[in-house]
Amino acid sequence: MTTMQELLIRLGLRPPADETVLQPLRTALTHTSAGLKINHEELEFLGDAVLRLACAEFLEEHNPTLSVGDRSGIRAQLVSDRWLAELAAELELDGLIVQGSATAADPTAKATVRAECCEALVGAVYLAWGGADGGLHAVRQWLDPHWQRSSLELASDPHRHNWKSALQELTQAQKAGLPVYATAEENQSHGDPRRFRSEVSINDQQHGTGWGPSRRLAEQEAARVALAQLRPPSGS
């Protein structure tokens, strides 16, 4: 069994009789950093549009009572780079992605490469399974089970992975001041989970400290800690 056939099994798609139609999938998994003439960029552009349309259809079918605003918020998480990178890791795309040696050796680039190639893979599946004549169905066949699982996780915690937004909503509801973040770079080691340190304060009172490999992630962690302090206990 070839690695491409194994990937199709992970995607939940039936291998086509003519394997030449799978060329878009190979292109999607060829990152620009490899320096090859054919790469993932155009398929990533297509995949972005297909991904949003497919997810809009999914939410319309499974969450028809939600407002357009709520659906937009959920879709933003279900098509985010973070979600795509996690999906790529689950699919074990790392072993199939062709990329430059410098990029492969950079731990901070891993999530970005995964997300970009996974989005390109969406565009590739759309094309390989017929484009306007069946491609969207194939994308839905692949992604719907993952969206169903993620939707359940989001239902239990609507602000999953977006702690800063949740903290700001909470402070606004409590008529407290807006959160203020003081973030500093502690060292310059790329990929170090404690490279940045962030403290979040509300009304000049510190409520949380977080660490992360980037400013954004350090601030998200600080917000998560602050939320745990400020939210009333469950059932109270």
Secondary structure as UniProt FT lines:
FT   HELIX           3..11
FT   HELIX           19..22
FT   HELIX           23..28
FT   HELIX           32..34
FT   HELIX           41..62
FT   TURN            64..65
FT   HELIX           68..78
FT   HELIX           81..90
FT   TURN            91..92
FT   HELIX           93..95
FT   HELIX           101..104
FT   HELIX           107..109
FT   HELIX           110..128
FT   TURN            129..130
FT   HELIX           131..133
FT   HELIX           135..156
FT   TURN            158..161
FT   HELIX           163..173
FT   TURN            174..175
FT   STRAND          180..185
FT   TURN            190..191
FT   TURN            193..194
FT   STRAND          196..202
FT   TURN            203..204
FT   STRAND          205..212
FT   HELIX           215..230
FT   TURN            234..235
//
